[in-house]
Amino acid sequence: MNLDTSLFIKILMTGTISYLKEIDFDLTEEQENTLKSSLMSELNKDFEIQRKTPTQIINTFLNEDLKLKVTLTPNDFGEKARDQIIIWGISKAKNLEGK
């Protein structure tokens, strides 16, 4: 069970954009790039120094940067993203367990 970070971020972005379209909100290209950059910045770190979950990163962006009053859960991103979030969590736990 390996985590491909670039695929993970792509799936998270797709899920976020899809959710936002459902509530009639479209991200600009700049906003998409900002969110993607935030995800990459945190999720490309070693597990030991990651401080936020993928869901926290996205919710912080939506609420602080975009001023939307929404709180997404892993289920809101779709099945693929939810499964990837679970794999991320298991991978992080196994990595930290071995330290």
GICORCOR-V480809 format. One record per residue. N is the residue number from 1. RES is the residue in three letters. PHI is phi in degrees with one decimal (* if undefined). PSI is psi in radians with two decimals (999 if undefined). BURIAL is + if it has 16 or more other C-alpha atoms within 10 Angstrom, else -. Layout:
n = [N & N]
res = [RES & RES]
phi = [PHI & PHI]
psi = [PSI & PSI]
burial = [BURIAL & BURIAL]
This chain:
n = [1 & 2 & 3 & 4 & 5 & 6 & 7 & 8 & 9 & 10 & 11 & 12 & 13 & 14 & 15 & 16 & 17 & 18 & 19 & 20 & 21 & 22 & 23 & 24 & 25 & 26 & 27 & 28 & 29 & 30 & 31 & 32 & 33 & 34 & 35 & 36 & 37 & 38 & 39 & 40 & 41 & 42 & 43 & 44 & 45 & 46 & 47 & 48 & 49 & 50 & 51 & 52 & 53 & 54 & 55 & 56 & 57 & 58 & 59 & 60 & 61 & 62 & 63 & 64 & 65 & 66 & 67 & 68 & 69 & 70 & 71 & 72 & 73 & 74 & 75 & 76 & 77 & 78 & 79 & 80 & 81 & 82 & 83 & 84 & 85 & 86 & 87 & 88 & 89 & 90 & 91 & 92 & 93 & 94 & 95 & 96 & 97 & 98 & 99]
res = [MET & ASN & LEU & ASP & THR & SER & LEU & PHE & ILE & LYS & ILE & LEU & MET & THR & GLY & THR & ILE & SER & TYR & LEU & LYS & GLU & ILE & ASP & PHE & ASP & LEU & THR & GLU & GLU & GLN & GLU & ASN & THR & LEU & LYS & SER & SER & LEU & MET & SER & GLU & LEU & ASN & LYS & ASP & PHE & GLU & ILE & GLN & ARG & LYS & THR & PRO & THR & GLN & ILE & ILE & ASN & THR & PHE & LEU & ASN & GLU & ASP & LEU & LYS & LEU & LYS & VAL & THR & LEU & THR & PRO & ASN & ASP & PHE & GLY & GLU & LYS & ALA & ARG & ASP & GLN & ILE & ILE & ILE & TRP & GLY & ILE & SER & LYS & ALA & LYS & ASN & LEU & GLU & GLY & LYS]
phi = [* & -104.7 & -105.9 & -93.2 & -60.5 & -67.2 & -66.2 & -56.9 & -65.1 & -60.3 & -65.8 & -63.3 & -63.2 & -60.2 & -64.8 & -66.0 & -61.3 & -62.6 & -61.4 & -64.2 & -62.7 & -62.4 & -102.8 & 59.5 & -129.4 & -111.4 & -77.3 & -76.7 & -60.9 & -63.7 & -64.4 & -59.7 & -64.0 & -64.7 & -64.8 & -59.4 & -62.6 & -63.2 & -64.0 & -63.0 & -58.5 & -85.0 & -78.3 & -86.3 & -74.5 & -60.9 & -52.4 & -63.2 & -108.7 & -71.0 & -112.3 & -127.0 & -78.4 & -56.2 & -64.4 & -64.1 & -60.3 & -67.0 & -64.7 & -62.4 & -60.2 & -63.8 & -88.0 & -90.8 & -79.3 & -95.3 & 61.1 & -84.5 & -104.9 & -133.9 & -131.8 & -86.5 & -111.1 & -51.9 & -64.7 & -67.9 & -86.1 & 102.3 & -62.5 & -60.7 & -66.9 & -59.1 & -62.2 & -66.6 & -64.1 & -63.7 & -61.2 & -58.9 & -62.3 & -65.6 & -61.0 & -65.3 & -62.1 & -63.9 & -63.3 & -70.6 & -63.4 & -79.6 & -88.0]
psi = [1.61 & 2.61 & 2.08 & 1.82 & -0.72 & -0.69 & -0.73 & -0.84 & -0.71 & -0.78 & -0.70 & -0.73 & -0.79 & -0.78 & -0.71 & -0.83 & -0.73 & -0.78 & -0.79 & -0.63 & -0.63 & -0.50 & 0.37 & 0.77 & 2.18 & 2.29 & 2.50 & 2.91 & -0.69 & -0.74 & -0.72 & -0.77 & -0.67 & -0.80 & -0.80 & -0.74 & -0.72 & -0.76 & -0.80 & -0.74 & -0.73 & -0.80 & -0.26 & -0.09 & 2.78 & 2.57 & -0.64 & -0.46 & 0.04 & 2.31 & -0.26 & 2.57 & 2.82 & -0.71 & -0.70 & -0.71 & -0.83 & -0.78 & -0.63 & -0.79 & -0.85 & -0.69 & -0.64 & -0.79 & -0.80 & -0.17 & 0.50 & 2.55 & 1.27 & 2.64 & 1.89 & 2.58 & 2.90 & -0.60 & -0.50 & -0.34 & -0.15 & 2.90 & -0.77 & -0.79 & -0.73 & -0.79 & -0.70 & -0.63 & -0.70 & -0.79 & -0.72 & -0.82 & -0.76 & -0.76 & -0.75 & -0.78 & -0.77 & -0.71 & -0.80 & -0.55 & -0.61 & -0.09 & 999]
burial = [- & - & - & - & - & - & - & + & + & - & + & + & + & + & + & + & + & + & + & + & - & - & - & - & - & - & - & - & - & - & - & - & - & - & + & + & - & + & + & + & - & + & + & - & - & - & + & - & - & - & - & - & - & + & + & - & + & + & + & + & + & + & - & - & - & - & - & - & - & - & - & - & - & + & - & + & + & + & - & + & + & + & - & + & + & - & + & + & + & - & + & + & - & - & - & - & - & - & -]
